[in-house]
């Protein structure tokens, strides 16, 4: 004999299950989105680092080490500005540039840096290129283990000026120009147990591949490359 009375969910039970799924999705999807955005920014930072290294090496091959031509400008503000422009122009030759923002810096970078020159890459990434004050290619003042003879900085807005949060440590990262070439700022903390926020976190993003310092800075560990346990 066939049982015509089969068990089934009532409409109330179905609606209750859908409501639970909706709540769980509402709690989970923003976190998934945040993770996707973070990974995109990490990947963009690493790509920018690679592109800058390649451009720097090509510049050195073509024109020689920067100390051979930047130091000739001297240290006053006008000469420093001219040295920065020359550095920008020579790096630009080996970068995939969409726009040179010499006349409108904000079109390339949301943040203004004194005496910097600005580029926007076709990837959307913004660059601010700067030669520092008080150049010292003898290394008397800038004899650092990780950045010998510092002569400049490159500030990188990974996702460009039109996307936020336009803040150091989130989508803006700093790179040092020295005798070593292009290096991520923050290497002096490498293998340490603590890292300051802001501009020093670039090395963490490159080496660890995440932005955990924005979640639990005090628990940062170079050994584990994670902070939020």
C-alpha positions as CSV (number, residue, x, y, z in Angstrom):
1,X,0.0,0.0,0.0
2,X,1.4,3.4,-1.0
3,X,1.8,6.0,1.8
4,X,0.2,9.2,0.4
5,X,1.3,11.2,3.4
6,X,4.9,12.2,2.9
7,X,6.8,14.4,5.4
8,X,7.7,17.9,4.1
9,X,8.8,21.3,5.4
10,X,6.1,23.8,6.3
11,X,6.2,27.2,4.7
12,X,7.1,28.7,8.1
13,X,10.1,26.3,8.5
14,X,11.3,27.2,5.0
15,X,11.0,30.9,5.7
16,X,12.9,30.5,8.9
17,X,15.7,28.7,7.2
18,X,15.9,31.4,4.5
19,X,16.0,34.0,7.2
20,X,18.9,32.3,9.0
21,X,20.8,32.0,5.7
22,X,20.2,35.7,5.0
23,X,21.6,36.7,8.4
24,X,24.7,34.5,8.0
25,X,25.3,35.9,4.5
26,X,24.9,39.5,5.7
27,X,27.6,38.8,8.4
28,X,30.0,36.9,6.0
29,X,29.9,38.7,2.7
30,X,31.4,42.0,3.9
31,X,34.3,40.1,5.4
32,X,34.8,38.2,2.2
33,X,34.7,41.5,0.3
34,X,37.3,43.0,2.7
35,X,39.5,40.0,2.1
36,X,39.3,40.3,-1.7
37,X,40.1,44.0,-1.5
38,X,43.0,43.4,0.8
39,X,44.5,40.7,-1.5
40,X,44.0,43.0,-4.5
41,X,45.9,45.7,-2.8
42,X,48.7,43.3,-1.7
43,X,49.0,42.0,-5.3
44,X,49.0,45.6,-6.6
45,X,51.8,46.6,-4.2
46,X,53.9,43.7,-5.2
47,X,53.4,44.4,-8.9
48,X,54.3,48.1,-8.3
49,X,57.4,47.0,-6.5
50,X,58.4,44.7,-9.4
51,X,57.7,47.3,-12.0
52,X,59.7,49.9,-10.2
53,X,62.7,47.6,-9.7
54,X,62.6,46.8,-13.5
55,X,62.4,50.5,-14.4
56,X,65.2,51.4,-12.0
57,X,67.5,48.7,-13.4
58,X,66.8,49.8,-16.9
59,X,67.5,53.4,-15.9
60,X,70.9,52.5,-14.4
61,X,71.8,50.4,-17.5
62,X,71.0,53.4,-19.7
63,X,72.3,56.3,-17.7
64,X,74.5,54.9,-14.9
65,X,74.1,55.0,-11.2
66,X,72.0,58.0,-10.0
67,X,74.8,59.3,-7.8
68,X,76.7,60.1,-11.0
69,X,74.1,62.6,-12.2
70,X,71.7,63.5,-9.4
71,X,74.5,64.8,-7.1
72,X,75.5,67.3,-9.7
73,X,72.3,69.3,-9.0
74,X,73.2,70.2,-5.4
75,X,71.0,70.5,-2.4
76,X,69.0,73.8,-2.7
77,X,65.3,73.5,-3.3
78,X,65.3,74.6,-7.0
79,X,68.2,72.2,-7.9
80,X,66.5,69.4,-6.0
81,X,63.3,70.0,-7.9
82,X,65.3,69.7,-11.2
83,X,67.0,66.5,-10.0
84,X,63.6,65.0,-9.1
85,X,62.2,65.9,-12.5
86,X,65.2,64.2,-14.2
87,X,64.7,61.1,-12.1
88,X,61.0,61.0,-12.9
89,X,61.7,61.4,-16.6
90,X,64.3,58.6,-16.7
91,X,62.2,56.2,-14.6
92,X,59.2,57.0,-16.8
93,X,60.9,55.6,-19.9
94,X,60.5,52.0,-18.6
95,X,57.1,52.3,-16.9
96,X,53.7,51.8,-18.5
97,X,52.6,55.4,-18.0
98,X,49.1,56.6,-18.7
99,X,49.6,60.2,-17.5
100,X,52.4,62.5,-16.5
101,X,50.8,64.8,-13.8
102,X,53.4,67.5,-13.8
103,X,50.7,70.2,-14.1
104,X,48.0,68.5,-12.1
105,X,49.4,66.3,-9.3
106,X,46.0,65.4,-7.8
107,X,45.1,63.5,-11.0
108,X,47.8,61.0,-10.1
109,X,48.0,61.1,-6.3
110,X,45.6,62.2,-3.6
111,X,48.4,63.3,-1.3
112,X,50.8,66.1,-2.0
113,X,54.5,65.7,-1.4
114,X,57.0,68.6,-1.4
115,X,59.0,68.8,-4.6
116,X,57.7,65.5,-5.9
117,X,56.7,64.7,-9.5
118,X,53.8,62.5,-10.3
119,X,52.9,59.7,-12.7
120,X,49.8,57.6,-13.2
121,X,50.3,54.1,-14.6
122,X,47.9,52.4,-17.0
123,X,47.1,50.0,-14.1
124,X,45.6,53.0,-12.3
125,X,48.5,53.1,-9.8
126,X,49.7,56.6,-8.9
127,X,53.3,57.4,-8.2
128,X,55.0,60.4,-6.4
129,X,58.7,60.5,-7.1
130,X,60.9,62.6,-4.8
131,X,64.6,63.3,-4.3
132,X,65.3,63.9,-0.6
133,X,66.9,66.9,1.0
134,X,70.6,67.0,2.0
135,X,71.9,64.5,-0.5
136,X,74.9,62.6,0.8
137,X,76.3,60.1,-1.6
138,X,79.3,59.6,0.7
139,X,77.0,57.8,3.1
140,X,78.2,59.9,6.1
141,X,74.7,60.6,7.2
142,X,72.7,57.9,5.5
143,X,74.8,54.9,6.3
144,X,71.9,52.5,7.1
145,X,72.2,48.8,6.9
146,X,69.1,48.4,4.8
147,X,69.2,51.6,2.8
148,X,72.8,52.7,2.2
149,X,73.1,56.3,0.7
150,X,69.4,57.1,0.5
151,X,68.7,59.7,-2.2
152,X,64.9,59.5,-2.9
153,X,61.5,58.0,-2.2
154,X,58.6,56.8,-4.3
155,X,55.1,56.9,-2.8
156,X,52.7,54.5,-4.5
157,X,48.9,54.8,-4.4
158,X,48.1,51.2,-5.5
159,X,44.5,51.7,-6.5
160,X,44.8,55.3,-7.7
161,X,43.4,58.7,-6.5
162,X,39.8,57.9,-7.3
163,X,39.6,54.9,-4.8
164,X,39.9,55.1,-1.1
165,X,40.9,55.2,1.6
166,X,44.0,57.0,0.3
167,X,45.8,56.3,3.5
168,X,49.3,55.0,4.2
169,X,49.3,51.4,5.2
170,X,46.0,50.7,3.3
171,X,46.5,51.7,-0.3
172,X,49.5,54.1,-0.1
173,X,53.0,52.5,0.3
174,X,56.5,54.0,0.4
175,X,59.6,52.8,-1.3
176,X,63.2,53.9,-0.7
177,X,65.7,54.7,-3.4
178,X,69.3,54.0,-2.3
179,X,72.4,52.2,-3.4
180,X,70.4,49.0,-3.2
181,X,67.9,50.3,-5.8
182,X,64.2,50.2,-4.9
183,X,63.4,48.8,-1.5
184,X,60.2,48.7,0.5
185,X,60.3,51.0,3.5
186,X,60.2,49.1,6.8
187,X,63.0,46.6,6.2
188,X,64.8,47.8,9.4
189,X,62.0,46.1,11.3
190,X,62.4,42.8,9.4
191,X,62.9,39.8,11.8
192,X,61.7,42.0,14.7
193,X,58.6,41.6,16.8
194,X,57.0,44.9,16.3
195,X,56.2,47.3,13.5
196,X,55.1,50.9,13.6
197,X,52.1,51.8,11.4
198,X,51.9,54.2,8.5
199,X,54.7,54.3,6.0
200,X,56.8,51.6,7.6
201,X,54.5,48.7,6.7
202,X,55.5,48.4,3.0
203,X,58.1,45.8,3.8
204,X,55.5,43.8,5.7
205,X,53.1,43.7,2.8
206,X,55.9,42.6,0.4
207,X,57.3,40.0,2.8
208,X,54.2,38.7,4.6
209,X,51.6,39.2,1.8
210,X,48.9,40.5,4.1
211,X,47.8,43.6,6.0
212,X,47.2,42.1,9.4
213,X,48.9,45.1,11.0
214,X,45.7,47.0,10.5
215,X,43.8,44.4,12.7
216,X,46.2,43.7,15.6
217,X,49.4,45.6,15.4
218,X,50.7,44.7,18.8
219,X,50.7,41.0,18.0
220,X,52.8,41.4,14.8
221,X,55.3,38.6,14.2
222,X,57.8,38.5,11.3
223,X,58.5,34.9,12.1
224,X,54.9,33.8,11.5
225,X,54.0,36.5,9.0
226,X,50.6,36.8,10.7
227,X,49.3,38.8,13.6
228,X,45.7,37.9,14.2
229,X,45.8,34.4,15.7
